[in-house]
Amino acid sequence: MVWRDQPERIDMLRLKLGSLSEYMKALNEFIAKKANRESGRKGNFWDDRIKCQRLEDEGALLSAMVYVDLNPIRAKLAEDLPGSDHTSVQRRLRQMQSDRRQISAPLKAIVGPNKRRPLDLTQAVYLELVDQTGRQLHPGKRGRISVVSPPVLKTLGLNQRQWLTQVKGIESRYWRAVGSVESLVRLAEQLGQRWVRGIVGAKALQRMR
């Protein structure tokens, strides 16, 4: 039997080829099998908490970036931002040290295409936001904890309490997508659903005024 005699299977394969979920599934399976062979182990390799989330708006994108950049400090693998290995914030700091013009340069992706600016921020503004967020979430760190909300939060329509709650809740308050109530409602409509996990948390966040 040739492929042209199986139009339904061809349609299914096309859907899979265009699915990010199927791609991640295949990639994770390949990595897990290879790692298990190298370590001589069997069974699950990935933790259940590893998942792919859609970032539906600028607030979601920024909070996810800050959350990831603070991972080493939260895990007690680093004491400060310069010592946070394998993070974009460490790389940005090194760029600024070698080239002072980078302080006022637009915030761009560390790797990949740099033409598109997802956020209208400078490198310095982003680093200040990461630093202040880290001090608020980890008040035992050295330095004075600022009580003034960074101006970028006002642009996003968030106060400091809302911002800290969203950053802390990237993994726990949301599931397949992160965003405002409006963004998550739009996503549910696009998916033909009445609800997506995270809307309840987004509504609670919205009430924190």
Backbone as JSON Lines, residues from 0, in Angstrom:
{"i":0,"aa":"M","n":[0.85,-1.2,0.0],"ca":[0.0,0.0,0.0],"c":[0.89,1.25,0.0]}
{"i":1,"aa":"V","n":[0.64,2.21,-0.88],"ca":[1.43,3.43,-0.97],"c":[0.76,4.52,-0.15]}
{"i":2,"aa":"W","n":[1.53,5.56,0.13],"ca":[1.03,6.65,1.0],"c":[-0.19,7.35,0.42]}
{"i":3,"aa":"R","n":[-0.25,7.49,-0.91],"ca":[-1.38,8.24,-1.48],"c":[-2.71,7.53,-1.27]}
{"i":4,"aa":"D","n":[-2.64,6.25,-0.91],"ca":[-3.87,5.5,-0.63],"c":[-4.31,5.66,0.82]}
{"i":5,"aa":"Q","n":[-3.58,6.47,1.61],"ca":[-3.92,6.67,3.02],"c":[-4.03,8.17,3.33]}
{"i":6,"aa":"P","n":[-5.0,8.86,2.74],"ca":[-5.11,10.31,2.95],"c":[-5.31,10.71,4.41]}
{"i":7,"aa":"E","n":[-6.04,9.9,5.17],"ca":[-6.26,10.23,6.58],"c":[-4.96,10.19,7.38]}
{"i":8,"aa":"R","n":[-4.13,9.19,7.1],"ca":[-2.84,9.09,7.79],"c":[-1.92,10.25,7.38]}
{"i":9,"aa":"I","n":[-1.96,10.62,6.13],"ca":[-1.15,11.75,5.67],"c":[-1.56,13.03,6.4]}
{"i":10,"aa":"D","n":[-2.88,13.25,6.53],"ca":[-3.36,14.43,7.24],"c":[-2.9,14.42,8.7]}
{"i":11,"aa":"M","n":[-2.94,13.24,9.33],"ca":[-2.51,13.12,10.72],"c":[-1.02,13.43,10.87]}
{"i":12,"aa":"L","n":[-0.22,12.9,9.94],"ca":[1.22,13.14,9.99],"c":[1.55,14.61,9.76]}
{"i":13,"aa":"R","n":[0.81,15.26,8.9],"ca":[1.02,16.69,8.66],"c":[0.74,17.49,9.92]}
{"i":14,"aa":"L","n":[-0.33,17.12,10.63],"ca":[-0.64,17.79,11.88],"c":[0.48,17.6,12.9]}
{"i":15,"aa":"K","n":[1.01,16.4,12.96],"ca":[2.09,16.12,13.9],"c":[3.35,16.91,13.56]}
{"i":16,"aa":"L","n":[3.66,16.99,12.26],"ca":[4.85,17.72,11.84],"c":[4.77,19.21,12.16]}
{"i":17,"aa":"G","n":[3.55,19.73,12.24],"ca":[3.37,21.15,12.56],"c":[3.06,21.4,14.01]}
{"i":18,"aa":"S","n":[3.17,20.36,14.85],"ca":[2.82,20.49,16.27],"c":[4.06,20.65,17.14]}
{"i":19,"aa":"L","n":[4.14,21.74,17.89],"ca":[5.25,21.95,18.82],"c":[5.24,20.88,19.91]}
{"i":20,"aa":"S","n":[4.04,20.48,20.34],"ca":[3.92,19.46,21.37],"c":[4.53,18.14,20.93]}
{"i":21,"aa":"E","n":[4.23,17.74,19.67],"ca":[4.78,16.49,19.15],"c":[6.3,16.58,18.99]}
{"i":22,"aa":"Y","n":[6.77,17.76,18.6],"ca":[8.22,17.96,18.46],"c":[8.92,17.8,19.8]}
{"i":23,"aa":"M","n":[8.38,18.47,20.86],"ca":[8.98,18.37,22.17],"c":[8.91,16.94,22.71]}
{"i":24,"aa":"K","n":[7.83,16.25,22.42],"ca":[7.69,14.86,22.87],"c":[8.8,13.99,22.26]}
{"i":25,"aa":"A","n":[9.01,14.14,20.94],"ca":[10.04,13.36,20.26],"c":[11.44,13.73,20.76]}
{"i":26,"aa":"L","n":[11.68,15.03,20.96],"ca":[12.98,15.49,21.43],"c":[13.27,14.99,22.84]}
{"i":27,"aa":"N","n":[12.28,15.1,23.72],"ca":[12.46,14.66,25.1],"c":[12.7,13.15,25.18]}
{"i":28,"aa":"E","n":[11.99,12.4,24.34],"ca":[12.15,10.95,24.33],"c":[13.57,10.56,23.89]}
{"i":29,"aa":"F","n":[14.07,11.25,22.86],"ca":[15.41,10.98,22.36],"c":[16.46,11.28,23.43]}
{"i":30,"aa":"I","n":[16.34,12.43,24.08],"ca":[17.31,12.83,25.1],"c":[17.25,11.87,26.3]}
{"i":31,"aa":"A","n":[16.02,11.5,26.72],"ca":[15.85,10.62,27.87],"c":[16.48,9.25,27.62]}
{"i":32,"aa":"K","n":[16.24,8.68,26.44],"ca":[16.8,7.36,26.13],"c":[18.32,7.41,26.09]}
{"i":33,"aa":"K","n":[18.87,8.46,25.48],"ca":[20.32,8.59,25.4],"c":[20.94,8.76,26.78]}
{"i":34,"aa":"A","n":[20.33,9.61,27.61],"ca":[20.85,9.85,28.96],"c":[20.76,8.58,29.82]}
{"i":35,"aa":"N","n":[19.66,7.84,29.68],"ca":[19.52,6.6,30.45],"c":[20.55,5.55,30.04]}
{"i":36,"aa":"R","n":[20.84,5.5,28.73],"ca":[21.87,4.56,28.27],"c":[23.24,4.93,28.84]}
{"i":37,"aa":"E","n":[23.55,6.21,28.85],"ca":[24.85,6.66,29.35],"c":[25.0,6.4,30.85]}
{"i":38,"aa":"S","n":[23.9,6.53,31.59],"ca":[23.97,6.34,33.04],"c":[23.61,4.92,33.47]}
{"i":39,"aa":"G","n":[23.22,4.07,32.5],"ca":[22.86,2.7,32.82],"c":[21.6,2.59,33.66]}
{"i":40,"aa":"R","n":[20.65,3.49,33.43],"ca":[19.42,3.5,34.22],"c":[18.21,3.24,33.33]}
{"i":41,"aa":"K","n":[17.07,2.95,33.99],"ca":[15.81,2.76,33.3],"c":[14.74,3.6,33.98]}
{"i":42,"aa":"G","n":[13.62,3.75,33.29],"ca":[12.5,4.47,33.9],"c":[12.43,5.91,33.47]}
{"i":43,"aa":"N","n":[11.6,6.69,34.17],"ca":[11.38,8.11,33.81],"c":[12.67,8.91,33.97]}
{"i":44,"aa":"F","n":[12.89,9.79,33.02],"ca":[14.07,10.66,33.06],"c":[13.68,12.09,33.43]}
{"i":45,"aa":"W","n":[12.59,12.6,32.8],"ca":[12.15,13.97,33.03],"c":[11.22,14.05,34.23]}
{"i":46,"aa":"D","n":[11.39,15.12,35.0],"ca":[10.48,15.4,36.11],"c":[9.13,15.81,35.54]}
{"i":47,"aa":"D","n":[8.06,15.5,36.27],"ca":[6.71,15.85,35.8],"c":[6.51,17.34,35.62]}
{"i":48,"aa":"R","n":[7.29,18.16,36.32],"ca":[7.06,19.6,36.26],"c":[7.6,20.22,34.97]}
{"i":49,"aa":"I","n":[8.36,19.47,34.17],"ca":[8.89,20.03,32.94],"c":[7.77,20.1,31.91]}
{"i":50,"aa":"K","n":[7.5,21.31,31.44],"ca":[6.4,21.5,30.5],"c":[6.69,22.7,29.61]}
{"i":51,"aa":"C","n":[5.86,22.85,28.59],"ca":[5.99,23.97,27.66],"c":[4.81,24.91,27.88]}
{"i":52,"aa":"Q","n":[5.1,26.18,28.09],"ca":[4.06,27.16,28.33],"c":[4.06,28.25,27.25]}
{"i":53,"aa":"R","n":[2.87,28.64,26.83],"ca":[2.73,29.77,25.91],"c":[2.73,31.05,26.73]}
{"i":54,"aa":"L","n":[3.46,32.05,26.25],"ca":[3.48,33.36,26.92],"c":[2.62,34.29,26.09]}
{"i":55,"aa":"E","n":[1.44,34.63,26.63],"ca":[0.41,35.27,25.84],"c":[0.5,36.79,25.74]}
{"i":56,"aa":"D","n":[1.29,37.43,26.57],"ca":[1.4,38.89,26.5],"c":[2.76,39.33,27.04]}
{"i":57,"aa":"E","n":[3.03,40.64,27.01],"ca":[4.34,41.14,27.42],"c":[4.61,40.89,28.9]}
{"i":58,"aa":"G","n":[3.56,41.0,29.73],"ca":[3.74,40.74,31.15],"c":[4.16,39.31,31.41]}
{"i":59,"aa":"A","n":[3.57,38.38,30.68],"ca":[3.92,36.96,30.82],"c":[5.35,36.71,30.37]}
{"i":60,"aa":"L","n":[5.74,37.31,29.24],"ca":[7.09,37.14,28.71],"c":[8.12,37.67,29.69]}
{"i":61,"aa":"L","n":[7.89,38.86,30.21],"ca":[8.85,39.48,31.12],"c":[8.96,38.7,32.43]}
{"i":62,"aa":"S","n":[7.83,38.27,32.98],"ca":[7.88,37.52,34.24],"c":[8.57,36.18,34.06]}
{"i":63,"aa":"A","n":[8.39,35.52,32.9],"ca":[9.07,34.25,32.64],"c":[10.57,34.46,32.51]}
{"i":64,"aa":"M","n":[10.98,35.55,31.84],"ca":[12.4,35.85,31.69],"c":[13.05,36.06,33.06]}
{"i":65,"aa":"V","n":[12.39,36.84,33.91],"ca":[12.94,37.13,35.24],"c":[12.97,35.85,36.08]}
{"i":66,"aa":"Y","n":[11.91,35.06,35.99],"ca":[11.84,33.8,36.74],"c":[13.02,32.89,36.4]}
{"i":67,"aa":"V","n":[13.31,32.75,35.1],"ca":[14.41,31.89,34.65],"c":[15.76,32.47,35.08]}
{"i":68,"aa":"D","n":[15.92,33.79,34.95],"ca":[17.2,34.4,35.32],"c":[17.47,34.31,36.82]}
{"i":69,"aa":"L","n":[16.44,34.16,37.63],"ca":[16.62,34.04,39.08],"c":[16.71,32.59,39.54]}
{"i":70,"aa":"N","n":[16.62,31.64,38.62],"ca":[16.67,30.22,38.97],"c":[17.89,29.83,39.8]}
{"i":71,"aa":"P","n":[19.11,30.22,39.39],"ca":[20.29,29.8,40.17],"c":[20.28,30.33,41.6]}
{"i":72,"aa":"I","n":[19.79,31.55,41.79],"ca":[19.73,32.12,43.14],"c":[18.68,31.41,43.97]}
{"i":73,"aa":"R","n":[17.52,31.13,43.34],"ca":[16.46,30.43,44.06],"c":[16.9,29.03,44.45]}
{"i":74,"aa":"A","n":[17.7,28.39,43.59],"ca":[18.19,27.04,43.87],"c":[19.45,27.03,44.73]}
{"i":75,"aa":"K","n":[19.9,28.22,45.14],"ca":[21.09,28.39,45.99],"c":[22.36,27.91,45.3]}
{"i":76,"aa":"L","n":[22.36,28.04,43.97],"ca":[23.56,27.72,43.2],"c":[24.4,28.96,42.95]}
{"i":77,"aa":"A","n":[23.85,30.13,43.27],"ca":[24.57,31.39,43.09],"c":[24.14,32.37,44.18]}
{"i":78,"aa":"E","n":[25.03,33.28,44.49],"ca":[24.74,34.28,45.53],"c":[24.23,35.59,44.94]}
{"i":79,"aa":"D","n":[24.58,35.83,43.67],"ca":[24.19,37.1,43.06],"c":[24.03,36.91,41.55]}
{"i":80,"aa":"L","n":[23.61,37.97,40.87],"ca":[23.38,37.89,39.43],"c":[24.66,37.63,38.63]}
{"i":81,"aa":"P","n":[25.78,38.31,38.94],"ca":[27.01,38.02,38.18],"c":[27.45,36.56,38.3]}
{"i":82,"aa":"G","n":[27.12,35.91,39.41],"ca":[27.53,34.53,39.6],"c":[26.51,33.51,39.14]}
{"i":83,"aa":"S","n":[25.44,33.98,38.51],"ca":[24.38,33.07,38.04],"c":[24.74,32.51,36.67]}
{"i":84,"aa":"D","n":[25.43,31.37,36.69],"ca":[25.91,30.77,35.44],"c":[24.76,30.33,34.54]}
{"i":85,"aa":"H","n":[25.02,30.39,33.24],"ca":[24.09,29.91,32.21],"c":[22.78,30.71,32.17]}
{"i":86,"aa":"T","n":[22.83,31.97,32.54],"ca":[21.64,32.82,32.48],"c":[21.88,33.98,31.52]}
{"i":87,"aa":"S","n":[20.81,34.53,31.0],"ca":[20.94,35.68,30.11],"c":[21.42,36.9,30.88]}
{"i":88,"aa":"V","n":[21.02,37.01,32.16],"ca":[21.37,38.19,32.93],"c":[22.89,38.24,33.16]}
{"i":89,"aa":"Q","n":[23.53,37.1,33.37],"ca":[24.98,37.08,33.53],"c":[25.66,37.52,32.24]}
{"i":90,"aa":"R","n":[25.14,37.05,31.12],"ca":[25.73,37.39,29.83],"c":[25.53,38.88,29.52]}
{"i":91,"aa":"R","n":[24.37,39.41,29.87],"ca":[24.12,40.84,29.64],"c":[25.06,41.69,30.49]}
{"i":92,"aa":"L","n":[25.29,41.28,31.72],"ca":[26.21,42.02,32.6],"c":[27.62,42.04,32.01]}
{"i":93,"aa":"R","n":[28.05,40.92,31.47],"ca":[29.39,40.86,30.87],"c":[29.47,41.73,29.62]}
{"i":94,"aa":"Q","n":[28.4,41.76,28.84],"ca":[28.38,42.62,27.66],"c":[28.5,44.09,28.06]}
{"i":95,"aa":"M","n":[27.8,44.46,29.13],"ca":[27.84,45.85,29.6],"c":[29.2,46.22,30.17]}
{"i":96,"aa":"Q","n":[29.88,45.26,30.79],"ca":[31.21,45.52,31.34],"c":[32.23,45.75,30.23]}
{"i":97,"aa":"S","n":[32.08,45.01,29.13],"ca":[33.05,45.14,28.02],"c":[32.69,46.28,27.07]}
{"i":98,"aa":"D","n":[31.43,46.68,27.08],"ca":[30.97,47.74,26.19],"c":[29.9,48.56,26.9]}
{"i":99,"aa":"R","n":[30.26,49.73,27.4],"ca":[29.34,50.54,28.2],"c":[28.12,50.99,27.41]}
{"i":100,"aa":"R","n":[28.2,50.96,26.1],"ca":[27.06,51.36,25.28],"c":[25.89,50.39,25.44]}
{"i":101,"aa":"Q","n":[26.2,49.18,25.89],"ca":[25.17,48.17,26.08],"c":[24.2,48.53,27.21]}
{"i":102,"aa":"I","n":[24.61,49.45,28.09],"ca":[23.74,49.85,29.21],"c":[22.43,50.43,28.69]}
{"i":103,"aa":"S","n":[22.54,51.29,27.68],"ca":[21.34,51.93,27.14],"c":[20.84,51.27,25.87]}
{"i":104,"aa":"A","n":[21.45,50.13,25.51],"ca":[21.03,49.43,24.3],"c":[19.67,48.76,24.51]}
{"i":105,"aa":"P","n":[18.87,48.61,23.45],"ca":[17.58,47.94,23.58],"c":[17.74,46.49,24.02]}
{"i":106,"aa":"L","n":[16.8,46.02,24.81],"ca":[16.81,44.63,25.25],"c":[16.49,43.72,24.07]}
{"i":107,"aa":"K","n":[17.39,42.79,23.78],"ca":[17.2,41.86,22.68],"c":[17.52,40.45,23.13]}
{"i":108,"aa":"A","n":[17.17,39.5,22.29],"ca":[17.48,38.1,22.6],"c":[19.0,37.9,22.63]}
{"i":109,"aa":"I","n":[19.45,37.04,23.54],"ca":[20.88,36.75,23.65],"c":[21.36,35.96,22.45]}
{"i":110,"aa":"V","n":[20.55,35.01,22.0],"ca":[20.89,34.21,20.81],"c":[19.71,34.23,19.85]}
{"i":111,"aa":"G","n":[19.96,33.88,18.61],"ca":[18.9,33.85,17.63],"c":[18.7,35.21,16.98]}
{"i":112,"aa":"P","n":[17.64,35.36,16.18],"ca":[17.36,36.62,15.49],"c":[17.18,37.76,16.47]}
{"i":113,"aa":"N","n":[17.84,38.88,16.2],"ca":[17.77,40.03,17.1],"c":[17.0,41.2,16.5]}
{"i":114,"aa":"K","n":[16.36,40.99,15.37],"ca":[15.66,42.09,14.71],"c":[14.41,42.51,15.47]}
{"i":115,"aa":"R","n":[13.71,41.53,16.05],"ca":[12.46,41.81,16.73],"c":[12.7,42.12,18.2]}
{"i":116,"aa":"R","n":[12.11,43.23,18.68],"ca":[12.21,43.58,20.09],"c":[10.88,43.26,20.76]}
{"i":117,"aa":"P","n":[10.8,42.16,21.52],"ca":[9.54,41.79,22.14],"c":[9.11,42.75,23.25]}
{"i":118,"aa":"L","n":[10.07,43.45,23.87],"ca":[9.77,44.36,24.97],"c":[10.5,45.68,24.74]}
{"i":119,"aa":"D","n":[9.83,46.77,24.99],"ca":[10.42,48.1,24.79],"c":[11.19,48.51,26.04]}
{"i":120,"aa":"L","n":[12.31,47.82,26.28],"ca":[13.14,48.08,27.45],"c":[14.6,48.19,27.03]}
{"i":121,"aa":"T","n":[15.39,48.8,27.89],"ca":[16.84,48.8,27.69],"c":[17.43,47.68,28.54]}
{"i":122,"aa":"Q","n":[18.68,47.35,28.25],"ca":[19.38,46.33,29.03],"c":[19.4,46.71,30.51]}
{"i":123,"aa":"A","n":[19.7,48.0,30.8],"ca":[19.83,48.45,32.18],"c":[18.51,48.34,32.94]}
{"i":124,"aa":"V","n":[17.41,48.71,32.28],"ca":[16.1,48.64,32.93],"c":[15.74,47.19,33.27]}
{"i":125,"aa":"Y","n":[16.04,46.28,32.35],"ca":[15.74,44.87,32.61],"c":[16.57,44.34,33.78]}
{"i":126,"aa":"L","n":[17.87,44.65,33.79],"ca":[18.73,44.17,34.86],"c":[18.3,44.74,36.21]}
{"i":127,"aa":"E","n":[17.87,45.99,36.22],"ca":[17.37,46.59,37.48],"c":[16.12,45.86,37.96]}
{"i":128,"aa":"L","n":[15.25,45.51,37.02],"ca":[14.03,44.79,37.39],"c":[14.36,43.41,37.96]}
{"i":129,"aa":"V","n":[15.3,42.7,37.34],"ca":[15.69,41.38,37.85],"c":[16.29,41.51,39.24]}
{"i":130,"aa":"D","n":[17.14,42.52,39.42],"ca":[17.8,42.73,40.71],"c":[16.77,43.04,41.8]}
{"i":131,"aa":"Q","n":[15.86,43.97,41.53],"ca":[14.86,44.34,42.54],"c":[13.93,43.18,42.84]}
{"i":132,"aa":"T","n":[13.56,42.42,41.81],"ca":[12.68,41.27,42.03],"c":[13.38,40.23,42.89]}
{"i":133,"aa":"G","n":[14.65,39.98,42.61],"ca":[15.41,39.02,43.4],"c":[15.53,39.43,44.85]}
{"i":134,"aa":"R","n":[15.72,40.72,45.09],"ca":[15.83,41.21,46.47],"c":[14.5,41.09,47.21]}
{"i":135,"aa":"Q","n":[13.41,41.27,46.51],"ca":[12.1,41.15,47.13],"c":[11.77,39.69,47.44]}
{"i":136,"aa":"L","n":[12.1,38.8,46.5],"ca":[11.78,37.38,46.69],"c":[12.75,36.72,47.67]}
{"i":137,"aa":"H","n":[13.96,37.27,47.77],"ca":[14.98,36.72,48.67],"c":[15.52,37.85,49.54]}
{"i":138,"aa":"P","n":[14.71,38.32,50.51],"ca":[15.07,39.51,51.29],"c":[16.34,39.36,52.12]}
{"i":139,"aa":"G","n":[16.86,38.14,52.26],"ca":[18.08,37.95,53.02],"c":[19.33,38.34,52.26]}
{"i":140,"aa":"K","n":[19.18,38.62,50.98],"ca":[20.34,38.99,50.16],"c":[20.87,40.36,50.58]}
{"i":141,"aa":"R","n":[22.16,40.58,50.3],"ca":[22.78,41.85,50.67],"c":[22.14,43.0,49.89]}
{"i":142,"aa":"G","n":[22.14,44.18,50.54],"ca":[21.65,45.38,49.86],"c":[20.26,45.78,50.33]}
{"i":143,"aa":"R","n":[19.94,47.0,50.13],"ca":[18.65,47.53,50.56],"c":[17.56,47.06,49.61]}
{"i":144,"aa":"I","n":[16.43,46.67,50.17],"ca":[15.3,46.24,49.36],"c":[14.49,47.46,48.96]}
{"i":145,"aa":"S","n":[14.37,47.69,47.68],"ca":[13.63,48.85,47.21],"c":[12.13,48.63,47.38]}
{"i":146,"aa":"V","n":[11.44,49.66,47.81],"ca":[9.98,49.57,47.96],"c":[9.28,50.3,46.82]}
{"i":147,"aa":"V","n":[10.06,50.86,45.9],"ca":[9.5,51.6,44.77],"c":[9.35,50.65,43.59]}
{"i":148,"aa":"S","n":[8.15,50.59,43.02],"ca":[7.92,49.71,41.87],"c":[8.66,50.25,40.66]}
{"i":149,"aa":"P","n":[9.41,49.41,39.95],"ca":[10.08,49.86,38.72],"c":[9.05,50.41,37.74]}
{"i":150,"aa":"P","n":[9.39,51.48,37.02],"ca":[8.44,52.09,36.08],"c":[7.86,51.14,35.05]}
{"i":151,"aa":"V","n":[8.63,50.1,34.66],"ca":[8.13,49.18,33.64],"c":[6.88,48.46,34.11]}
{"i":152,"aa":"L","n":[6.72,48.26,35.42],"ca":[5.53,47.57,35.93],"c":[4.28,48.41,35.69]}
{"i":153,"aa":"K","n":[4.42,49.72,35.8],"ca":[3.27,50.59,35.54],"c":[2.85,50.49,34.08]}
{"i":154,"aa":"T","n":[3.84,50.36,33.19],"ca":[3.54,50.19,31.77],"c":[2.74,48.92,31.53]}
{"i":155,"aa":"L","n":[3.05,47.88,32.29],"ca":[2.36,46.6,32.15],"c":[1.04,46.57,32.92]}
{"i":156,"aa":"G","n":[0.77,47.62,33.7],"ca":[-0.47,47.67,34.47],"c":[-0.44,46.79,35.71]}
{"i":157,"aa":"L","n":[0.77,46.58,36.26],"ca":[0.92,45.74,37.44],"c":[1.53,46.54,38.59]}
{"i":158,"aa":"N","n":[1.06,46.28,39.81],"ca":[1.75,46.85,40.96],"c":[2.79,45.84,41.43]}
{"i":159,"aa":"Q","n":[3.57,46.22,42.45],"ca":[4.68,45.37,42.85],"c":[4.2,44.02,43.41]}
{"i":160,"aa":"R","n":[3.1,44.04,44.15],"ca":[2.58,42.79,44.72],"c":[2.12,41.84,43.61]}
{"i":161,"aa":"Q","n":[1.43,42.39,42.62],"ca":[0.99,41.56,41.5],"c":[2.18,40.98,40.75]}
{"i":162,"aa":"W","n":[3.18,41.81,40.53],"ca":[4.37,41.37,39.8],"c":[5.07,40.21,40.51]}
{"i":163,"aa":"L","n":[5.33,40.36,41.8],"ca":[6.02,39.32,42.55],"c":[5.21,38.03,42.57]}
{"i":164,"aa":"T","n":[3.9,38.15,42.7],"ca":[3.03,36.97,42.71],"c":[3.08,36.26,41.36]}
{"i":165,"aa":"Q","n":[3.1,37.03,40.27],"ca":[3.14,36.4,38.94],"c":[4.46,35.7,38.7]}
{"i":166,"aa":"V","n":[5.57,36.34,39.09],"ca":[6.88,35.72,38.89],"c":[6.97,34.42,39.68]}
{"i":167,"aa":"K","n":[6.54,34.45,40.95],"ca":[6.6,33.24,41.79],"c":[5.67,32.14,41.27]}
{"i":168,"aa":"G","n":[4.6,32.55,40.59],"ca":[3.59,31.58,40.18],"c":[3.7,31.09,38.76]}
{"i":169,"aa":"I","n":[4.82,31.36,38.08],"ca":[4.97,30.92,36.69],"c":[4.69,29.43,36.54]}
{"i":170,"aa":"E","n":[5.21,28.63,37.45],"ca":[5.02,27.17,37.35],"c":[3.77,26.69,38.08]}
{"i":171,"aa":"S","n":[3.4,27.34,39.17],"ca":[2.32,26.81,40.0],"c":[0.94,27.37,39.68]}
{"i":172,"aa":"R","n":[0.85,28.63,39.24],"ca":[-0.46,29.25,39.03],"c":[-1.0,29.0,37.62]}
{"i":173,"aa":"Y","n":[-0.11,28.65,36.69],"ca":[-0.5,28.47,35.3],"c":[-0.12,27.06,34.85]}
{"i":174,"aa":"W","n":[-0.55,26.71,33.63],"ca":[-0.16,25.41,33.09],"c":[0.33,25.56,31.66]}
{"i":175,"aa":"R","n":[-0.57,25.45,30.68],"ca":[-0.12,25.48,29.29],"c":[0.12,26.89,28.78]}
{"i":176,"aa":"A","n":[-0.35,27.9,29.49],"ca":[-0.17,29.28,29.05],"c":[-0.1,30.21,30.25]}
{"i":177,"aa":"V","n":[0.62,31.33,30.07],"ca":[0.75,32.36,31.1],"c":[0.29,33.68,30.5]}
{"i":178,"aa":"G","n":[-0.5,34.44,31.24],"ca":[-0.96,35.72,30.72],"c":[-2.04,36.33,31.57]}
{"i":179,"aa":"S","n":[-2.54,37.46,31.12],"ca":[-3.63,38.15,31.81],"c":[-4.93,37.39,31.59]}
{"i":180,"aa":"V","n":[-5.96,37.8,32.32],"ca":[-7.28,37.17,32.15],"c":[-7.73,37.29,30.7]}
{"i":181,"aa":"E","n":[-7.59,38.49,30.13],"ca":[-8.03,38.73,28.76],"c":[-7.27,37.84,27.78]}
{"i":182,"aa":"S","n":[-5.95,37.71,27.97],"ca":[-5.13,36.89,27.07],"c":[-5.53,35.42,27.15]}
{"i":183,"aa":"L","n":[-5.78,34.93,28.35],"ca":[-6.14,33.53,28.52],"c":[-7.54,33.23,28.0]}
{"i":184,"aa":"V","n":[-8.44,34.19,28.14],"ca":[-9.79,34.02,27.59],"c":[-9.73,33.94,26.07]}
{"i":185,"aa":"R","n":[-8.91,34.81,25.45],"ca":[-8.74,34.77,23.99],"c":[-8.17,33.43,23.55]}
{"i":186,"aa":"L","n":[-7.2,32.92,24.3],"ca":[-6.6,31.64,23.97],"c":[-7.63,30.52,24.04]}
{"i":187,"aa":"A","n":[-8.45,30.53,25.08],"ca":[-9.49,29.5,25.23],"c":[-10.44,29.53,24.03]}
{"i":188,"aa":"E","n":[-10.8,30.74,23.59],"ca":[-11.7,30.86,22.43],"c":[-11.03,30.32,21.17]}
{"i":189,"aa":"Q","n":[-9.73,30.6,21.0],"ca":[-9.01,30.1,19.83],"c":[-8.94,28.58,19.83]}
{"i":190,"aa":"L","n":[-8.85,27.99,21.01],"ca":[-8.76,26.54,21.13],"c":[-10.13,25.87,21.13]}
{"i":191,"aa":"G","n":[-11.18,26.68,21.09],"ca":[-12.52,26.13,21.12],"c":[-12.91,25.59,22.49]}
{"i":192,"aa":"Q","n":[-12.32,26.19,23.54],"ca":[-12.6,25.76,24.9],"c":[-13.28,26.9,25.68]}
{"i":193,"aa":"R","n":[-13.9,26.55,26.77],"ca":[-14.52,27.55,27.63],"c":[-13.55,28.06,28.7]}
{"i":194,"aa":"W","n":[-12.48,27.3,28.91],"ca":[-11.61,27.61,30.04],"c":[-10.24,27.0,29.81]}
{"i":195,"aa":"V","n":[-9.2,27.66,30.28],"ca":[-7.86,27.07,30.31],"c":[-7.32,27.27,31.72]}
{"i":196,"aa":"R","n":[-6.54,26.32,32.16],"ca":[-5.98,26.4,33.5],"c":[-5.11,27.64,33.64]}
{"i":197,"aa":"G","n":[-5.34,28.4,34.68],"ca":[-4.59,29.63,34.92],"c":[-5.48,30.84,34.97]}
{"i":198,"aa":"I","n":[-6.69,30.75,34.41],"ca":[-7.6,31.9,34.41],"c":[-7.99,32.28,35.84]}
{"i":199,"aa":"V","n":[-8.24,31.28,36.68],"ca":[-8.61,31.56,38.07],"c":[-7.49,32.31,38.78]}
{"i":200,"aa":"G","n":[-6.24,31.85,38.56],"ca":[-5.1,32.53,39.16],"c":[-4.92,33.93,38.62]}
{"i":201,"aa":"A","n":[-5.15,34.1,37.33],"ca":[-5.03,35.42,36.71],"c":[-6.08,36.38,37.26]}
{"i":202,"aa":"K","n":[-7.3,35.87,37.51],"ca":[-8.35,36.7,38.09],"c":[-7.99,37.12,39.51]}
{"i":203,"aa":"A","n":[-7.43,36.19,40.28],"ca":[-7.0,36.52,41.65],"c":[-5.9,37.57,41.64]}
{"i":204,"aa":"L","n":[-4.99,37.44,40.66],"ca":[-3.91,38.41,40.51],"c":[-4.47,39.79,40.18]}
{"i":205,"aa":"Q","n":[-5.49,39.82,39.33],"ca":[-6.11,41.07,38.92],"c":[-6.74,41.81,40.09]}
{"i":206,"aa":"R","n":[-7.19,41.06,41.1],"ca":[-7.86,41.68,42.25],"c":[-6.87,42.25,43.26]}
{"i":207,"aa":"M","n":[-5.58,42.0,43.07],"ca":[-4.57,42.49,44.01],"c":[-4.24,43.94,43.7]}
{"i":208,"aa":"R","n":[-5.05,44.83,44.15],"ca":[-4.82,46.26,43.9],"c":[-4.37,46.97,45.16]}
